[in-house]
């Protein structure tokens, strides 16, 4: 892919010629976003406080590579999503060098300069784990950081480009032989068809993908077998489809069509107790078949979330399906109370519509939420690199505990090591060196800790570390360049 040379933008630069809806250059550069015909390489963009106008495009350029050795990945699907998880702009496929280019929308000022619009990247590829995951969050890209590029005359802006370290995405290779894995490709036939979570459930497991801005989706790395394919997003009710995937082959032309069924509403409440570090939390719905029991996480469809709550909550426009309801799942200094001897602490599963209650479902038992055990490191503020094959885990002491359970998971949700520690006194933190199987360089891991007390031979959990903290990846300094 050819890359334009970055030019320092000065006052002498001018915008590309404006155009009308017929594509001709004119002083009237307004356009119709529903049927734009800007021409001359321009795009129709919303203008703050004004009518839509034709301006130079905003581009995201980057590369997709293998995390282990930085080798380029060809054929990866890349899309940008907005803060609601919906796909925006165009999607891209990486070339032989792993490079891609996307066009994304953004609000402009009257001169065409991009105003604040935030995106994250989503990437899927054959033979690799999709990105992002709960352990590997995507960092935000802001349209205001786009650098103006000039045309041949060095005076007109031909585009605004975001091309930095955050647009290079490194994927984790799947373990084992992936040559027999196939794929499922299809289209969402609905008015709102972008950014839909697509889930394929079969005897060989559950796989996921997302539809792009045109409603097209591909699910990679599908073992041979029969699958039921469903789509999930707030406000969208889709019929399901069945498909058979042969070893190493692609199943194509799968259609998930909009159906005229009422959407669902769920309600409930959270009770926050013993939580000096947090006052507001969130509730999300994860598709049940994607839920990883050990790691207590799953895929959340776009829009099926409510935040900033400390009591009653309601999530509307929920499509039919089976969900796991997760409270305090995000990093907010709060966690679901792990003491399952009291009410409101069990993981809640619901079916929509409710066979007995219809399309409005009330969760009768509230969610009890408590303060999290604070992680010191690694992974206190985000995924963290460690250069030791036996990293030391450190977290805040729970003064009322009799001991701790420490567990380490890999990026695929597999438990790779666990250990039990006795009560700690006289120190504000607890430490434990990793002593499990050899860490794989480049693979992401998470350590999670639960404090407990024991009375009369009965163990009761007190608190846990955050669901999404404690993430780290090992870089072997002995072999790294």
C-alpha positions in Angstrom: 0.0 0.0 0.0 1.4 3.4 -0.9 1.7 5.8 2.0 1.5 9.6 1.5 4.3 11.7 2.9 3.3 13.6 6.0 3.5 17.3 5.5 3.6 19.9 8.3 0.4 21.8 7.9 0.6 25.6 7.7 -1.7 28.5 7.1 -0.9 28.3 3.3 -2.8 24.9 2.9 -6.3 25.1 1.5 -9.0 22.5 1.4 -9.8 20.6 -1.8 -12.3 22.2 -4.1 -15.8 21.8 -2.7 -18.6 20.1 -4.7 -22.3 19.9 -5.0 -24.4 16.8 -5.0 -23.7 16.2 -8.7 -20.0 16.0 -8.1 -19.0 19.2 -9.8 -16.7 21.8 -8.2 -18.7 24.7 -6.9 -18.8 27.4 -4.2 -21.9 25.6 -2.9 -20.3 22.5 -1.4 -23.3 21.1 0.5 -24.3 17.5 0.0 -26.8 14.9 1.0 -25.4 12.2 3.4 -28.1 9.7 2.3 -27.1 9.9 -1.4 -23.6 11.6 -1.5 -22.0 12.3 -4.8 -19.1 14.5 -3.9 -16.6 13.2 -6.5 -13.0 14.2 -6.7 -12.1 11.9 -3.9 -14.2 13.8 -1.4 -16.7 12.6 1.2 -19.9 14.0 2.5 -19.4 15.0 6.2 -21.5 16.5 8.9 -20.6 20.0 9.9 -21.0 21.3 13.4 -23.8 23.9 13.4 -24.2 23.7 9.6 -25.3 21.7 6.6 -23.4 18.6 5.5 -20.5 19.4 3.1 -18.0 17.7 0.9 -14.4 17.5 2.3 -11.2 15.5 2.1 -11.7 12.1 3.7 -10.4 10.9 7.1 -8.3 7.7 6.8 -7.1 5.2 9.3 -3.9 3.4 8.0 -2.0 0.7 9.7 -0.8 -2.9 9.7 -1.9 -6.2 11.1 1.0 -8.5 12.2 1.6 -11.7 14.3 2.3 -10.8 17.9 5.1 -13.3 18.3 7.3 -12.3 15.4 5.7 -9.2 13.8 5.2 -11.0 10.5 2.5 -9.4 8.3 -0.9 -11.1 8.2 -2.6 -11.0 4.8 -6.4 -11.2 4.4 -7.3 -9.9 7.9 -10.6 -8.0 8.1 -10.3 -4.6 9.8 -13.1 -2.2 10.8 -13.5 0.8 13.0 -16.3 1.0 15.5 -17.7 3.9 17.5 -18.2 4.2 21.3 -21.4 2.1 21.0 -19.6 -0.8 19.2 -21.3 -0.1 15.9 -19.2 -0.4 12.7 -18.6 3.0 11.0 -17.0 4.0 7.7 -15.5 1.5 5.3 -14.0 -1.9 6.2 -10.6 -3.1 4.9 -8.7 -6.2 4.1 -5.0 -6.4 4.7 -2.6 -6.8 1.7 0.5 -9.0 1.5 2.4 -6.6 3.8 -0.4 -6.7 6.4 -1.4 -3.1 5.5 -4.9 -1.7 5.5 -6.8 1.6 5.0 -10.2 2.6 6.2 -12.3 5.7 5.7 -14.2 6.9 8.8 -16.7 9.6 9.4 -16.3 12.5 11.8 -17.9 15.8 12.6 -16.1 18.8 10.9 -15.8 22.5 11.4 -16.8 24.9 8.5 -13.3 24.5 7.1 -13.4 20.7 7.0 -11.0 20.1 10.0 -12.0 17.0 11.9 -13.5 17.5 15.3 -13.5 15.0 18.2 -14.7 11.6 17.1 -13.4 8.4 18.9 -13.0 5.0 17.3 -11.5 1.7 18.2 -10.3 -1.1 15.8 -11.7 -4.6 15.4 -9.7 -7.3 13.6 -10.3 -10.9 12.6 -8.0 -13.2 10.6 -7.8 -16.9 9.8 -5.5 -18.8 12.3 -5.5 -16.0 14.9 -7.6 -14.9 17.9 -9.8 -12.0 17.1 -9.1 -8.5 18.5 -10.1 -7.0 20.8 -10.9 -9.4 23.7 -11.7 -8.7 27.3 -8.1 -9.2 28.2 -6.9 -7.1 25.2 -8.9 -3.9 25.0 -8.6 -1.7 22.0 -7.2 1.8 22.8 -9.2 4.8 21.3 -8.2 6.7 18.2 -9.4 10.3 17.9 -10.1 12.1 14.6 -8.5 15.3 16.0 -5.1 13.5 15.8 -5.4 12.9 12.1 -2.5 14.6 10.1 -3.4 16.6 7.0 -1.8 15.3 3.8 -1.2 17.4 0.7 -1.7 16.7 -2.9 0.8 17.2 -5.7 0.7 21.0 -5.4 1.6 20.9 -1.7 -1.1 23.4 -1.0 -4.4 21.5 -0.9 -5.4 18.9 1.7 -6.0 15.5 0.0 -6.9 13.7 3.2 -6.5 13.5 7.0 -4.6 10.4 8.1 -4.4 8.6 11.5 -1.3 6.4 11.3 0.5 5.7 14.5 1.4 3.0 17.0 -2.3 2.4 17.9 -3.1 1.5 14.2 -0.7 -1.5 14.3 -2.6 -4.5 15.6 -0.8 -7.6 16.8 -2.8 -10.8 16.7 -2.2 -14.0 18.8 -1.9 -17.2 16.8 -4.3 -19.9 17.6 -2.7 -23.1 19.1 -2.5 -26.3 17.2 -3.1 -27.1 13.5 -5.5 -24.5 12.0 -5.3 -25.8 8.4 -8.6 -27.7 8.7 -10.5 -24.7 10.0 -13.1 -23.1 7.7 -15.2 -20.0 7.8 -18.8 -18.7 7.7 -19.6 -15.6 5.6 -23.0 -13.9 5.2 -25.0 -10.8 5.3 -27.3 -9.1 7.8 -30.6 -8.2 6.0 -31.9 -5.4 8.3 -32.1 -1.7 8.3 -29.5 -1.5 11.1 -26.9 -4.0 9.9 -23.5 -2.7 11.0 -21.6 -3.9 14.0 -23.9 -6.8 14.8 -22.4 -9.5 17.0 -22.7 -12.8 15.0 -22.5 -16.0 17.0 -22.2 -19.5 15.5 -23.1 -22.3 17.9 -22.3 -26.0 17.1 -21.1 -29.3 18.5 -17.5 -28.2 17.8 -17.9 -25.0 19.9 -19.0 -21.4 19.7 -17.4 -18.8 17.4 -18.0 -15.1 16.9 -17.7 -12.3 14.4 -19.1 -8.9 13.6 -20.8 -7.4 10.6 -19.1 -4.6 8.8 -20.5 -1.3 7.7 -22.3 -3.0 4.8 -23.8 -5.7 7.0 -21.3 -8.4 5.7 -19.8 -10.7 8.3 -17.2 -13.4 8.3 -16.5 -15.9 11.2 -13.0 -17.3 10.9 -11.5 -20.4 12.4 -14.6 -22.6 12.3 -14.1 -26.4 12.9 -16.0 -28.7 10.6 -19.6 -29.3 11.7 -23.1 -27.9 11.7 -23.8 -24.5 13.3 -26.7 -22.3 14.2 -25.9 -18.7 13.4 -27.5 -15.8 15.2 -27.1 -12.0 15.3 -27.2 -9.8 18.4 -27.4 -6.0 18.9 -29.6 -3.5 20.7 -32.8 -2.8 18.7 -32.3 -5.5 16.1 -34.3 -8.7 15.9 -33.0 -11.3 13.5 -34.0 -14.7 12.4 -31.4 -17.5 12.8 -29.8 -19.6 10.1 -28.2 -23.1 10.0 -25.1 -23.9 8.1 -22.7 -26.8 7.6 -18.9 -26.1 7.4 -16.6 -28.7 5.7 -13.0 -29.0 6.9 -10.9 -26.1 5.6 -13.7 -24.7 3.5 -15.9 -21.5 3.6 -19.6 -21.6 4.0 -21.0 -18.6 2.2 -24.2 -16.8 1.4 -25.6 -17.1 4.9 -28.4 -14.6 5.5 -29.7 -13.3 8.8 -32.9 -11.5 8.0 -34.9 -9.0 10.1 -38.0 -10.5 11.7 -41.1 -8.7 13.0 -41.0 -9.9 16.6 -41.1 -7.6 19.7 -37.9 -6.7 21.4 -37.4 -7.4 25.1 -36.8 -5.4 28.3 -35.1 -6.6 31.4 -34.9 -4.9 34.8 -33.2 -5.4 38.1 -31.2 -3.7 40.8 -27.7 -3.6 42.2 -26.8 -3.1 45.9 -23.3 -1.7 46.5 -21.9 -2.7 49.9 -18.6 -2.3 51.6 -17.1 -0.4 48.7 -15.2 2.7 49.7 -13.4 2.9 46.4 -16.5 2.8 44.1 -20.0 4.3 44.0 -21.4 3.6 40.5 -21.2 0.5 38.3 -22.6 -1.1 35.2 -24.6 -4.1 34.0 -24.0 -5.9 30.7 -25.6 -8.8 28.9 -23.2 -11.5 27.5 -24.5 -14.1 25.0 -24.6 -17.3 27.1 -23.0 -19.6 24.6 -19.9 -17.3 24.5 -19.5 -17.2 28.3 -16.3 -18.6 29.7 -17.2 -20.0 33.1 -13.6 -20.1 34.6 -12.8 -16.5 33.6 -16.5 -15.3 34.0 -16.5 -13.3 30.8 -18.3 -13.4 27.5 -19.1 -11.5 24.3 -21.4 -8.5 24.9 -23.5 -7.3 21.9 -23.4 -3.6 21.0 -25.8 -1.6 23.1 -26.7 -4.2 25.7 -25.2 -2.3 28.6 -26.4 0.2 31.2 -23.9 2.3 33.2 -23.6 4.8 36.1 -26.0 2.9 38.3 -26.2 2.3 42.1 -29.7 0.9 42.3 -32.5 0.0 39.8 -31.6 -0.5 36.2 -33.4 -1.3 32.9 -32.0 -2.5 29.6 -34.4 -2.1 26.7 -34.5 -3.3 23.0 -32.9 -6.6 23.8 -33.2 -9.2 21.0 -34.3 -12.8 21.7 -31.7 -15.1 23.1 -30.1 -16.6 26.2 -27.8 -14.2 28.2 -25.6 -14.0 31.2 -26.3 -10.9 33.2 -23.0 -9.4 34.6 -22.9 -6.6 37.2 -19.7 -4.6 37.9 -18.0 -6.4 35.0 -15.9 -3.3 34.0 -13.0 -1.6 35.9 -14.9 0.6 38.4 -13.2 -0.5 41.7 -16.3 -2.8 42.2 -16.9 -6.6 41.7 -19.8 -9.0 42.0 -19.8 -10.1 45.6 -18.3 -13.6 45.5 -19.9 -14.8 48.7 -22.5 -17.2 47.3 -23.8 -18.1 50.7 -25.9 -14.9 50.5 -28.6 -13.8 48.0 -27.8 -11.7 45.0 -24.3 -13.2 44.3 -25.0 -16.1 41.9 -24.3 -15.6 38.1 -27.7 -14.9 36.6 -28.8 -16.5 33.3 -32.0 -15.4 31.5 -33.9 -16.5 28.4 -35.7 -13.9 26.2 -38.5 -13.9 25.7 -39.2 -15.5 29.0 -41.3 -18.7 28.4 -43.5 -17.7 31.4 -43.2 -13.9 31.5 -43.2 -12.7 27.9 -41.0 -9.8 26.7 -40.6 -7.9 30.0 -38.4 -9.7 32.5 -37.7 -8.6 36.0 -34.7 -10.1 37.9 -36.2 -10.6 41.3 -33.0 -11.0 43.3 -30.8 -7.9 43.2 -27.1 -8.0 42.4 -24.8 -7.5 45.4 -21.6 -5.6 44.5 -18.6 -5.0 46.7 -15.2 -3.3 46.6 -12.6 -5.0 44.5 -9.2 -6.2 45.8 -6.8 -3.6 44.3 -4.2 -4.9 42.0 -0.7 -3.4 42.3 0.9 -5.2 39.4 1.3 -6.4 36.8 -1.7 -5.0 34.9 -2.9 -2.4 37.3 -3.7 0.2 34.6 -3.9 -2.0 31.5 -2.0 -4.9 29.9 1.6 -4.8 31.1 4.8 -6.3 29.6 6.8 -8.5 31.9 10.3 -9.8 31.1 10.5 -12.5 33.8 9.4 -16.1 33.2 8.3 -16.0 36.9 6.6 -12.6 37.4 5.6 -11.5 40.9 1.9 -10.8 41.4 1.0 -8.1 44.0 -2.3 -7.0 45.3 -3.8 -5.1 48.3 -4.2 -7.1 51.5 -7.8 -7.8 52.6 -7.5 -7.3 56.4 -10.4 -9.6 57.2 -9.2 -12.7 55.2 -7.9 -16.1 56.3 -6.3 -16.7 52.9 -6.2 -16.2 49.2 -6.9 -18.2 46.0 -4.7 -17.1 43.1 -5.5 -18.2 39.6 -3.8 -17.5 36.2 -5.6 -17.7 32.9 -4.3 -17.5 29.4 -5.8 -15.4 26.6 -8.2 -18.2 25.6 -9.7 -18.5 29.1 -7.8 -21.6 30.1 -6.7 -22.0 33.7 -2.9 -22.5 33.5 -2.0 -22.3 37.3 -3.5 -21.8 40.7 -2.2 -21.5 44.2 -3.5 -20.9 47.7 -1.9 -18.5 50.1 -2.3 -18.1 53.9 -3.4 -15.0 55.7 -1.0 -12.0 55.6 -0.4 -9.6 58.4 1.8 -6.6 58.9 2.0 -5.7 55.2 -0.4 -3.5 53.0 0.1 -5.8 50.0 0.4 -9.5 49.2 3.0 -11.0 46.8 3.3 -14.3 45.1 5.8 -15.4 42.3 4.4 -17.4 39.4 5.4 -21.1 39.6 3.2 -22.7 36.9 3.9 -24.0 33.4 6.3 -22.0 31.2 4.7 -18.8 30.0 4.5 -18.5 26.2 6.3 -15.4 24.9 3.8 -12.9 23.4 0.7 -14.6 24.8 -1.6 -12.6 27.1 -2.4 -13.8 30.6 -4.5 -12.6 33.6 -4.1 -13.3 37.3 -7.1 -13.1 39.5 -7.3 -13.3 43.3 -10.1 -14.2 45.7 -9.9 -13.6 49.4 -11.7 -15.9 51.8 -12.4 -16.6 55.4 -13.0 -20.0 57.1 -15.3 -20.6 60.0 -16.0 -24.1 61.4 -14.5 -25.7 58.3 -16.7 -23.7 55.9 -14.9 -21.4 53.4 -16.6 -18.2 52.4 -15.3 -15.8 49.6 -15.0 -12.2 50.6 -13.8 -10.2 47.5 -11.9 -10.6 44.3 -9.7 -8.5 42.0 -11.3 -6.6 39.1 -12.7 -8.7 36.2 -10.5 -6.9 33.6 -7.3 -6.0 35.5 -4.2 -8.1 36.2 -3.5 -8.6 32.5 0.1 -9.1 31.4 2.2 -10.6 28.6 5.6 -12.2 28.7 8.5 -10.9 26.5 11.6 -13.1 26.7 14.5 -10.6 26.9 17.0 -13.4 26.2 15.6 -13.8 22.6 14.0 -10.5 21.9 15.9 -8.2 19.5 
